Amino acid sequence: MDSFPERLDEALEGRKAAAIAMGAGISDSRMSSYRHGRRCPRLEVFRALVIELGVSADWLLGLSDDRTPSQDLDEVREQAGDEATDDVIEEFSERFSYAAEALPTNYRRAVVERLSSGRPKERERNRKETG
């Protein structure tokens, strides 16, 4: 059975590790530590790597010989993008709640609309409304 670092190197074959790391939201040095077996990724990072690499989680863990993901990764990417945007909005709200409360209502709405406009579903809805 292949180890995670071996499978990660195999999945990276012919690709730039830095580009995959960036897409997964980790640093080059973190990717290197995974490749050399010095660290193991947290679950959310592992999920991001699976999505970026386009392989099945079981294969990357060495539990299967089938590299094919069981889900459509485009759908998973879109969902992950929505979740990431929700996380940004939540973090913004937590960090700047004191400032947001001081803003006039129309500015608060504008901030929320601007932050949520990055969501794929919101963009589609906005296009339909304006188009």
C-alpha positions in Angstrom: 0.0 0.0 0.0 1.3 3.4 -1.0 1.6 6.1 1.6 0.0 9.5 1.4 3.3 11.3 0.5 3.9 8.8 -2.3 0.4 9.2 -3.7 0.6 13.0 -3.4 3.8 13.0 -5.4 2.2 10.7 -8.0 -0.8 13.0 -8.3 1.5 16.0 -8.7 3.4 14.3 -11.6 3.6 16.8 -14.5 2.1 19.6 -12.4 3.5 22.5 -10.5 3.2 21.8 -6.8 3.1 25.5 -6.1 0.0 25.9 -8.2 -1.8 23.0 -6.5 -0.8 24.4 -3.1 -2.1 27.9 -4.0 -5.4 26.3 -5.2 -5.7 24.4 -2.0 -5.0 27.5 0.1 -1.7 26.3 1.6 1.9 27.5 1.3 4.6 25.9 -0.8 6.5 24.9 2.4 3.3 23.2 3.8 2.9 21.3 0.6 6.6 20.3 0.8 6.1 19.0 4.4 3.2 16.8 3.2 5.2 15.5 0.3 8.1 14.6 2.6 5.9 13.0 5.2 6.8 15.5 7.9 3.2 16.6 8.4 -0.3 15.4 7.6 -3.0 17.8 6.4 -6.0 18.7 8.4 -9.3 17.4 7.0 -10.3 20.7 5.3 -6.8 20.9 3.6 -7.0 17.3 2.6 -10.4 17.9 1.0 -9.0 20.9 -0.9 -6.1 18.9 -2.1 -8.4 16.1 -3.4 -10.5 18.7 -5.2 -7.4 20.5 -6.7 -5.7 17.2 -7.8 -8.9 15.7 -9.2 -8.4 12.4 -7.5 -10.5 10.3 -5.0 -9.8 10.7 -1.3 -9.5 6.9 -1.0 -6.8 6.8 -3.7 -4.8 9.6 -2.2 -4.9 7.9 1.2 -3.7 4.6 -0.4 -6.9 2.8 0.3 -7.9 2.2 -3.3 -6.3 1.8 -6.7 -9.1 3.8 -8.4 -8.1 7.5 -8.8 -11.5 8.5 -10.1 -13.4 10.7 -7.7 -16.9 9.5 -6.8 -18.4 13.0 -7.2 -18.4 15.6 -9.9 -15.6 17.8 -8.8 -17.0 20.9 -10.5 -20.0 20.7 -8.2 -17.8 20.1 -5.2 -15.6 23.1 -6.2 -18.7 25.4 -6.5 -20.0 24.2 -3.1 -16.6 24.8 -1.6 -16.5 28.3 -3.1 -19.9 29.1 -1.5 -18.7 27.7 1.8 -15.5 29.7 1.6 -17.4 32.9 0.9 -19.7 32.2 3.8 -16.7 31.8 6.0 -15.3 35.1 4.9 -18.6 36.9 5.6 -18.8 35.2 9.0 -15.2 36.1 9.9 -15.7 39.7 8.7 -18.9 40.0 10.8 -17.1 38.7 13.9 -14.0 40.8 13.5 -15.7 44.0 12.5 -19.1 43.8 14.2 -18.3 46.9 16.3 -17.6 48.8 13.1 -20.5 47.3 11.1 -22.9 48.5 13.8 -21.6 52.0 13.5 -22.2 52.0 9.8 -25.4 53.4 8.4 -27.9 50.6 7.3 -27.4 51.3 3.5 -23.6 50.9 3.9 -24.0 47.7 5.9 -26.2 46.3 3.1 -23.7 47.4 0.5 -20.9 45.5 2.4 -22.9 42.3 2.7 -24.0 42.5 -1.0 -20.4 43.1 -2.1 -19.1 40.2 -0.1 -21.8 37.9 -1.2 -21.5 38.8 -4.9 -18.5 36.5 -5.1 -20.7 33.5 -4.6 -21.4 31.6 -7.8 -25.1 31.2 -7.0 -25.5 34.9 -6.1 -23.7 35.9 -9.3 -26.1 33.8 -11.3 -29.1 35.2 -9.5 -27.8 38.8 -10.0 -27.3 38.1 -13.7 -30.9 36.9 -14.0 -32.3 39.9 -12.1 -30.4 42.4 -14.2 -30.5 40.6 -17.5 
